[in-house]
């Protein structure tokens, strides 16, 4: 009987041990499940945060407005793309100029330092571009209100003209060169000009020797293959700098629309294509005493004799002033050169009659003194550059008026997302190589002999 009880007790013990292991196993499994759920929850939360961040970074934030122009939004993405495009334009310009100048960084820094500084001050550049985009939006809206649009075909034609590609045709020819009067630099008095009043046609000076004026050469059209190659190279440069073709095309489309708006404003306001213009012989002096001396000589003789004498005297030969001729200038143009008083006199004085001395305050430290004699006046076609400047002034005035209406709101949310790409190559910031000096010459710069190729 005793042995039997022992066996039963051993079996019971085994069963109890087995139940403990099962319970422990169940408990461990439950703990593992809880841990897995916790880990899964954390991972899921991290994934959710990551997805939200991606959606915010690439969908929500890029579609936020950075400016509102008459209820039209300029999106963050549009602004970022434009900033990268403007940065790329400047970098490409620097690279091209550096290549053209044989790699001389010093000259680039001297003449294109502003461009370099703009690229270094990313926030200021980006802010300026935002304001520019707001102005463009105002002008494009005004153009659309007038039915002005630019088709893809017209855009392609405009881009082609940048590369002198005109679809296989020749460009619009420039006007034929016209005769320009060149005064003879001698002591022989020049006869008094014969034009006596404003006349409707161009009457040349009959007594002076004419020469053919230099004009800008007509653009040489390129082939389709050459155009495709050049455009492809430019687009590759943009792509390498992170700018796509769409941004490039839309920037040009905007400028073309604004140019057409300028044409429309010029037509609406009847911008003149011709205006009274005057030609004058000009004597200029640094001191009032020299001007008065020249005036006394003119009163004792005549203007053109004095003009010829000063013109014939080299600057290092003791000339008291400078003699020049300004051909066919509007009153505004003359005012920008000589001052308002002298410009007004050019349209009042009879031709061939010398003026009194005009004083021009150039700046706080510089005063110039002028004597003029009108050689002719007539109504003439305005130069294309003058007309374009007048159109740009119309745009500027129109933009100022539209901005004053208060329809433009520039936001501040862009400041944390200022693009700094593409980055300016550090080579443009390198210190220029100093010229060699000769210690025995007191540190003076030693001229470098030109390379004769040998």
MINUTI-766687 format. One line per 3 residues: number of its first residue (from 1); their letters; for each residue y negated, z negated, x negated of C-alpha. Coordinates in nm, 4 decimals. Example, Ala and Ser with C-alpha at 12.3 -4.5 7.8 and 13.67 -1.06 7.14 Angstrom:
REM MINUTI-766687
1	as	0.4500/-0.7800/-1.2300 | 0.1060/-0.7140/-1.3670
//
This chain:
REM MINUTI-766687
1	xxx	0.0000/0.0000/0.0000 | -0.2374/-0.0810/-0.2825 | -0.1941/0.2567/-0.4491
4	xxx	-0.2597/0.4375/-0.1236 | -0.5942/0.2588/-0.0681 | -0.6975/0.3522/-0.4201
7	xxx	-0.6367/0.7202/-0.3534 | -0.8371/0.7022/-0.0303 | -1.1257/0.5356/-0.2070
10	xxx	-1.1281/0.8045/-0.4735 | -1.1345/1.0780/-0.2115 | -1.4180/0.9066/-0.0266
13	xxx	-1.6130/0.8779/-0.3505 | -1.5672/1.2472/-0.4197 | -1.6885/1.3334/-0.0737
16	xxx	-1.9895/1.1101/-0.1129 | -2.0741/1.2743/-0.4462 | -2.0364/1.6150/-0.2879
19	xxx	-2.2759/1.5269/-0.0063 | -2.5331/1.3987/-0.2579 | -2.5203/1.7257/-0.4471
22	xxx	-2.5621/1.9208/-0.1259 | -2.8597/1.7102/-0.0243 | -3.0082/1.7374/-0.3728
25	xxx	-2.9558/2.1117/-0.3697 | -3.1185/2.1408/-0.0316 | -3.4111/1.9308/-0.1457
28	xxx	-3.4564/2.1412/-0.4611 | -3.4361/2.4602/-0.2579 | -3.7014/2.3306/-0.0196
31	xxx	-3.9239/2.2384/-0.3137 | -3.8752/2.5824/-0.4669 | -3.9642/2.7459/-0.1372
34	xxx	-4.2815/2.5416/-0.1155 | -4.3723/2.6315/-0.4746 | -4.3081/2.9997/-0.4053
37	xxx	-4.5220/2.9839/-0.0937 | -4.8007/2.8153/-0.2862 | -4.7790/3.0661/-0.5716
40	xxx	-4.7622/3.3502/-0.3224 | -5.0650/3.2148/-0.1418 | -5.2636/3.1875/-0.4650
43	xxx	-5.1610/3.5378/-0.5725 | -5.2432/3.6726/-0.2283 | -5.5814/3.5036/-0.2369
46	xxx	-5.6511/3.6477/-0.5816 | -5.5478/3.9927/-0.4639 | -5.7705/3.9553/-0.1584
49	xxx	-6.0637/3.8440/-0.3764 | -5.9993/4.1386/-0.6082 | -5.9870/4.3829/-0.3171
52	xxx	-6.3052/4.2375/-0.1693 | -6.4733/4.2678/-0.5096 | -6.3625/4.6306/-0.5392
55	xxx	-6.4823/4.7115/-0.1887 | -6.8130/4.5405/-0.2583 | -6.8552/4.7085/-0.5978
58	xxx	-6.7560/5.0620/-0.5037 | -6.8231/5.0843/-0.1290 | -7.0565/4.8204/0.0108
61	xxx	-7.3105/4.7742/-0.2712 | -7.3432/5.1468/-0.3594 | -7.4277/5.2121/0.0061
64	xxx	-7.6970/4.9459/0.0228 | -8.0529/5.0706/0.0488 | -8.2794/5.0261/-0.2536
67	xxx	-8.5757/5.1857/-0.0768 | -8.6666/5.2811/0.2790 | -8.8977/5.5761/0.3343
70	xxx	-8.9979/5.6245/0.6983 | -8.6612/5.4875/0.8179 | -8.4718/5.7038/0.5671
73	xxx	-8.2725/5.5007/0.3165 | -8.2344/5.5740/-0.0513 | -7.8886/5.4415/-0.1356
76	xxx	-7.7991/5.2422/-0.4444 | -7.5493/5.5123/-0.5442 | -7.8141/5.7865/-0.5223
79	xxx	-8.0520/5.5848/-0.7354 | -7.7873/5.4995/-0.9967 | -7.6833/5.8657/-1.0235
82	xxx	-8.0454/5.9726/-1.0621 | -8.1150/5.7144/-1.3325 | -7.8119/5.8328/-1.5309
85	xxx	-7.9283/6.1926/-1.4866 | -8.2797/6.1126/-1.6109 | -8.1413/5.9216/-1.9082
88	xxx	-7.9065/6.2095/-1.9893 | -8.1944/6.4589/-1.9694 | -8.3924/6.2615/-2.2238
91	xxx	-8.0962/6.2210/-2.4573 | -8.0142/6.5934/-2.4423 | -8.3790/6.6745/-2.5164
94	xxx	-8.3766/6.4423/-2.8171 | -8.0520/6.5911/-2.9469 | -8.1814/6.9474/-2.9080
97	xxx	-8.5079/6.8683/-3.0836 | -8.3271/6.6880/-3.3623 | -8.1085/6.9933/-3.4190
100	xxx	-8.4094/7.2264/-3.4109 | -8.5890/7.0117/-3.6709 | -8.2969/7.0037/-3.9077
103	xxx	-8.2002/6.6437/-3.8393 | -8.5369/6.4886/-3.9313 | -8.5312/6.1656/-3.7301
106	xxx	-8.8756/6.0687/-3.8552 | -9.0441/6.3632/-3.6837 | -8.8520/6.2909/-3.3628
109	xxx	-8.9686/5.9297/-3.3721 | -9.3267/6.0423/-3.4313 | -9.3540/6.3031/-3.1573
112	xxx	-9.0952/6.1788/-2.9060 | -9.1363/5.8067/-2.9520 | -9.2267/5.7597/-2.5863
115	xxx	-8.8956/5.9137/-2.4802 | -8.7074/5.6812/-2.7139 | -8.8965/5.3783/-2.5823
118	xxx	-8.8207/5.4763/-2.2232 | -8.4486/5.4824/-2.2985 | -8.4680/5.1428/-2.4684
121	xxx	-8.6511/4.9808/-2.1747 | -8.3839/5.0555/-1.9149 | -8.5317/4.8424/-1.6363
124	xxx	-8.8810/4.9905/-1.6611 | -8.7382/5.3428/-1.6615 | -8.5141/5.2654/-1.3634
127	xxx	-8.8047/5.1151/-1.1697 | -9.0195/5.4191/-1.2373 | -8.7421/5.6498/-1.1191
130	xxx	-8.7063/5.4503/-0.7967 | -9.0764/5.4972/-0.7261 | -9.0454/5.8658/-0.8092
133	xxx	-8.7544/5.9051/-0.5680 | -8.9570/5.7376/-0.2932 | -9.2441/5.9807/-0.3558
136	xxx	-9.0027/6.2729/-0.3503 | -8.8554/6.1519/-0.0227 | -9.2020/6.1497/0.1351
139	xxx	-9.2680/6.5047/0.0155 | -8.9258/6.6345/0.1193 | -8.9748/6.4864/0.4664
142	xxx	-9.3097/6.6663/0.4893 | -9.1429/6.9877/0.3771 | -8.8645/6.9543/0.6328
145	xxx	-9.1252/6.8973/0.9049 | -9.2642/7.2377/0.8093 | -8.9209/7.3996/0.8171
148	xxx	-8.8999/7.4322/0.4392 | -8.5434/7.4397/0.3080 | -8.3624/7.5671/-0.0002
151	xxx	-8.0268/7.7404/0.0385 | -7.7518/7.7254/-0.2220 | -7.8160/8.0907/-0.3070
154	xxx	-8.1863/8.0194/-0.3667 | -8.0928/7.7187/-0.5766 | -7.8584/7.9326/-0.7880
157	xxx	-8.1374/8.1849/-0.8376 | -8.3762/7.9112/-0.9480 | -8.1254/7.7706/-1.1968
160	xxx	-8.0646/8.1209/-1.3287 | -8.4367/8.1697/-1.3933 | -8.4312/7.8660/-1.6236
163	xxx	-8.2020/8.0642/-1.8526 | -8.3795/8.4003/-1.8005 | -8.0976/8.5236/-1.5798
166	xxx	-8.2268/8.7205/-1.2846 | -7.9061/8.8443/-1.1257 | -7.8965/9.1514/-1.3441
169	xxx	-8.2576/9.2441/-1.2608 | -8.5688/9.2223/-1.4747 | -8.8096/8.9327/-1.4154
172	xxx	-9.1408/8.9870/-1.2411 | -9.3590/9.1485/-1.5085 | -9.6562/8.9569/-1.6372
175	xxx	-10.0040/9.1105/-1.6051 | -10.0999/9.3663/-1.8660 | -10.2939/9.2264/-2.1641
178	xxx	-10.6679/9.2353/-2.1096 | -10.9469/9.2891/-2.3524 | -11.0900/8.9779/-2.5115
181	xxx	-11.4302/8.9889/-2.6727 | -11.4273/8.8808/-3.0354 | -11.7767/8.8164/-3.1745
184	xxx	-11.8393/8.9696/-3.5156 | -11.8832/8.6862/-3.7687 | -12.1756/8.8346/-3.9557
187	xxx	-12.5475/8.7845/-3.9806 | -12.6112/9.0980/-3.7764 | -12.7600/8.9844/-3.4439
190	xxx	-12.5296/9.0454/-3.1492 | -12.7036/9.2308/-2.8679 | -12.7824/9.0288/-2.5588
193	xxx	-12.5039/9.0449/-2.3007 | -12.5695/9.2857/-2.0149 | -12.4109/9.0953/-1.7262
196	xxx	-12.6972/8.9461/-1.5308 | -12.5427/8.7878/-1.2233 | -12.2212/8.7098/-1.0437
199	xxx	-12.0483/9.0398/-0.9707 | -11.7231/9.1028/-0.7871 | -11.5515/9.2963/-1.0645
202	xxx	-11.4778/9.2426/-1.4315 | -11.7475/9.4072/-1.6439 | -11.6586/9.3947/-2.0153
205	xxx	-11.9167/9.3459/-2.2865 | -11.9982/9.7022/-2.3998 | -12.1481/9.6149/-2.7369
208	xxx	-11.8809/9.3897/-2.8869 | -11.5559/9.4863/-3.0486 | -11.2665/9.4236/-2.8089
211	xxx	-10.9153/9.3329/-2.9146 | -10.5989/9.2996/-2.7116 | -10.5506/8.9366/-2.6148
214	xxx	-10.2229/8.7761/-2.6985 | -10.0211/8.7065/-2.3865 | -9.6938/8.5266/-2.3327
217	xxx	-9.4082/8.7700/-2.3897 | -9.2153/8.8819/-2.0867 | -8.8910/8.6870/-2.0564
220	xxx	-8.5957/8.8847/-2.1885 | -8.3271/8.8794/-1.9184 | -7.9820/8.7659/-2.0280
223	xxx	-7.6439/8.8879/-1.9126 | -7.4228/8.7131/-1.6605 | -7.1834/8.6188/-1.9396
226	xxx	-7.4623/8.4670/-2.1507 | -7.6007/8.2753/-1.8522 | -7.2587/8.1367/-1.7600
229	xxx	-7.2044/8.0262/-2.1190 | -7.5414/7.8535/-2.1499 | -7.5139/7.6836/-1.8112
232	xxx	-7.1578/7.5791/-1.8905 | -7.2716/7.4240/-2.2185 | -7.5461/7.2283/-2.0408
235	xxx	-7.3144/7.1038/-1.7681 | -7.0646/6.9989/-2.0347 | -7.3365/6.7979/-2.2054
238	xxx	-7.4192/6.6289/-1.8764 | -7.0520/6.5614/-1.8019 | -6.9998/6.4067/-2.1452
241	xxx	-7.2903/6.1744/-2.0651 | -7.1483/6.0748/-1.7267 | -7.3541/6.3053/-1.5009
244	xxx	-7.1890/6.5405/-1.2526 | -7.3062/6.8869/-1.1506 | -7.3985/6.7753/-0.7984
247	xxx	-7.6644/6.5361/-0.9273 | -7.8037/6.8095/-1.1528 | -7.8242/7.0603/-0.8678
250	xxx	-7.9759/6.8204/-0.6159 | -8.2502/6.7165/-0.8581 | -8.3485/7.0821/-0.9004
253	xxx	-8.3242/7.1443/-0.5256 | -8.5685/6.8588/-0.4639 | -8.8194/6.9992/-0.7126
256	xxx	-8.7915/7.3469/-0.5590 | -8.8542/7.2070/-0.2098 | -9.1618/7.0206/-0.3367
259	xxx	-9.2903/7.3374/-0.5060 | -9.2611/7.5210/-0.1749 | -9.4414/7.2372/-0.0019
262	xxx	-9.7245/7.2807/-0.2539 | -9.7408/7.6500/-0.1617 | -9.7556/7.5566/0.2063
265	xxx	-10.0344/7.3032/0.1495 | -10.2286/7.5621/-0.0496 | -10.1982/7.8050/0.2402
268	xxx	-10.2898/7.5418/0.4983 | -10.6013/7.4437/0.3072 | -10.6918/7.7995/0.2074
271	xxx	-10.6792/7.7233/-0.1657 | -10.8865/7.9968/-0.3336 | -10.7248/8.2332/-0.5796
274	xxx	-11.0574/8.3370/-0.7338 | -11.3806/8.1629/-0.8242 | -11.7121/8.2168/-1.0032
277	xxx	-11.6592/8.1997/-1.3771 | -11.8889/8.2114/-1.6765 | -11.8615/8.3094/-2.0396
280	xxx	-12.0828/8.1294/-2.2887 | -12.1688/8.1223/-2.6560 | -12.1486/7.7604/-2.7693
283	xxx	-12.3010/7.5642/-3.0564 | -12.1809/7.2057/-3.1015 | -12.3110/6.9348/-3.3345
286	xxx	-12.2224/6.5818/-3.4380 | -12.5814/6.4613/-3.4593 | -12.8891/6.5117/-3.2447
289	xxx	-13.0914/6.5987/-3.5558 | -12.8625/6.8931/-3.6355 | -12.8794/7.0120/-3.2751
292	xxx	-13.2601/6.9953/-3.2757 | -13.2713/7.1826/-3.6080 | -13.0580/7.4596/-3.4578
295	xxx	-13.2766/7.4680/-3.1461 | -13.5874/7.5122/-3.3632 | -13.4165/7.8012/-3.5451
298	xxx	-13.3309/7.9609/-3.2090 | -13.6880/7.9262/-3.0854 | -13.8111/8.0878/-3.4069
301	xxx	-13.5611/8.3697/-3.3812 | -13.2830/8.4102/-3.1247 | -12.9648/8.2323/-3.0213
304	xxx	-12.7115/8.4913/-3.1341 | -12.8532/8.5149/-3.4843 | -12.8209/8.1391/-3.5278
307	xxx	-12.4768/8.1496/-3.3656 | -12.3625/8.4179/-3.6128 | -12.5061/8.2316/-3.9093
310	xxx	-12.3263/7.9066/-3.8207 | -12.0085/8.0960/-3.7339 | -12.0180/8.2728/-4.0713
313	xxx	-12.0645/7.9517/-4.2698 | -11.7349/7.7875/-4.3696 | -11.6984/7.4182/-4.2805
316	xxx	-11.7144/7.3177/-4.6465 | -12.0164/7.5414/-4.7031 | -12.2699/7.3134/-4.5410
319	xxx	-12.2529/7.4301/-4.1783 | -12.4552/7.1986/-3.9567 | -12.2306/7.2574/-3.6551
322	xxx	-11.9595/7.4771/-3.5072 | -11.9991/7.8058/-3.3215 | -11.7465/7.9261/-3.0648
325	xxx	-11.7199/8.1301/-2.7483 | -11.5698/8.0200/-2.4191 | -11.4618/8.3137/-2.2070
328	xxx	-11.4403/8.3076/-1.8294 | -11.4246/7.9414/-1.7412 | -11.4822/7.7762/-1.4062
331	xxx	-11.7430/7.5033/-1.3774 | -11.4728/7.2350/-1.3616 | -11.3129/7.3740/-1.6755
334	xxx	-11.6419/7.3747/-1.8644 | -11.7189/7.0240/-1.7406 | -11.3945/6.8962/-1.8886
337	xxx	-11.4944/7.0437/-2.2265 | -11.8722/7.0015/-2.2442 | -11.9626/6.7553/-1.9729
340	xxx	-12.1026/6.8057/-1.6247 | -12.4634/6.8788/-1.7287 | -12.3808/7.1665/-1.9630
343	xxx	-12.1245/7.3062/-1.7174 | -12.3798/7.3108/-1.4373 | -12.6316/7.4867/-1.6616
346	xxx	-12.3764/7.7602/-1.7364 | -12.3950/7.8582/-1.3691 | -12.7742/7.8252/-1.3390
349	xxx	-12.9237/7.9633/-1.6611 | -12.9949/8.3359/-1.6639 | -12.7679/8.5253/-1.9055
352	xxx	-12.9214/8.5610/-2.2506 | -13.1485/8.2572/-2.2147 | -13.0785/7.9689/-2.4587
355	xxx	-13.0366/7.6215/-2.3171 | -13.1900/7.2941/-2.4227 | -12.9753/7.0387/-2.6069
358	xxx	-12.7077/6.8773/-2.3891 | -12.5724/6.5346/-2.4802 | -12.2061/6.4588/-2.4128
361	xxx	-12.0667/6.1069/-2.4363 | -11.7111/6.1788/-2.5456 | -11.6167/5.8125/-2.5697
364	xxx	-11.7731/5.4782/-2.6590 | -11.8003/5.5780/-3.0247 | -11.8448/5.9561/-3.0138
367	xxx	-12.1368/6.1658/-2.8934 | -12.1564/6.5458/-2.9141 | -12.4590/6.7719/-2.8751
370	xxx	-12.4344/7.1240/-2.7351 | -12.6449/7.4374/-2.7065 | -12.5235/7.7220/-2.4873
373	xxx	-12.6206/8.0721/-2.3924 | -12.4585/8.2418/-2.0951 | -12.3158/8.5841/-2.1754
376	xxx	-12.1910/8.6673/-1.8274 | -12.0923/8.5407/-1.4836 | -11.8663/8.6941/-1.2233
379	xxx	-11.6102/8.6137/-0.9567 | -11.2663/8.6455/-1.1125 | -10.9047/8.5739/-1.0331
382	xxx	-10.8113/8.2219/-1.1359 | -10.5458/8.1832/-1.4066 | -10.2022/8.0958/-1.2753
385	xxx	-10.2126/7.7649/-1.4607 | -10.5386/7.6733/-1.2855 | -10.3906/7.7554/-0.9458
388	xxx	-10.0804/7.5498/-1.0218 | -10.2963/7.2553/-1.1272 | -10.4890/7.2850/-0.8015
391	xxx	-10.1613/7.2835/-0.6060 | -10.0466/6.9752/-0.7936 | -10.3745/6.8061/-0.7042
394	xxx	-10.3138/6.8905/-0.3380 | -9.9689/6.7321/-0.3635 | -10.1130/6.4229/-0.5287
397	xxx	-10.3782/6.3783/-0.2595 | -10.1246/6.4420/0.0165 | -9.8830/6.1894/-0.1352
400	xxx	-10.1562/5.9278/-0.1627 | -10.2446/5.9779/0.2027 | -9.8815/5.9517/0.3124
403	xxx	-9.8182/5.6418/0.1022 | -10.1240/5.4734/0.2548 | -9.9566/5.4923/0.5952
406	xxx	-9.7186/5.2158/0.4844 | -9.3884/5.3903/0.5446 | -9.2436/5.3102/0.2004
409	xxx	-9.0548/4.9878/0.1214 | -8.9089/4.9342/-0.2249 | -8.6431/4.6615/-0.2387
412	xxx	-8.5478/4.4355/-0.5299 | -8.1670/4.4358/-0.5073 | -8.1367/4.7065/-0.7728
415	xxx	-8.2469/4.4845/-1.0598 | -7.8973/4.3442/-1.1191 | -7.7476/4.6937/-1.1372
418	xxx	-7.9795/4.8813/-1.3735 | -7.7782/5.1607/-1.5383 | -7.7937/5.1588/-1.9168
421	xxx	-7.5645/5.4590/-1.9553 | -7.5742/5.7000/-2.1228 | -7.6759/5.5033/-2.4307
424	xxx	-7.9195/5.6342/-2.6889 | -7.7483/5.7172/-3.0178 | -7.8474/5.4568/-3.2823
427	xxx	-7.9356/5.7402/-3.5219 | -8.2649/5.7802/-3.3346 | -8.3545/5.4214/-3.4253
430	xxx	-8.2811/5.4542/-3.7962 | -8.5623/5.3976/-4.0412 | -8.6863/5.7319/-4.1788
433	xxx	-8.6060/5.7923/-4.5433 | -8.9233/5.7074/-4.7386 | -9.0704/5.9712/-4.9655
436	xxx	-8.9986/5.9132/-5.3361 | -9.2779/5.7519/-5.5369 | -9.3708/5.7697/-5.9015
439	xxx	-9.4146/5.4202/-6.0514 | -9.6195/5.5668/-6.3363 | -9.8598/5.7218/-6.0841
442	xxx	-9.9363/5.3912/-5.9208 | -9.6815/5.4350/-5.6451 | -9.8206/5.7667/-5.5225
445	xxx	-9.5894/5.9936/-5.3273 | -9.4227/6.2530/-5.5453 | -9.4246/6.6010/-5.3884
448	xxx	-9.0770/6.7412/-5.3430 | -9.0328/7.0973/-5.4643 | -8.9192/7.3332/-5.1891
451	xxx	-8.5575/7.4385/-5.1965 | -8.5442/7.7983/-5.3148 | -8.1817/7.8295/-5.2144
454	x	-8.0576/7.8557/-5.5741
//
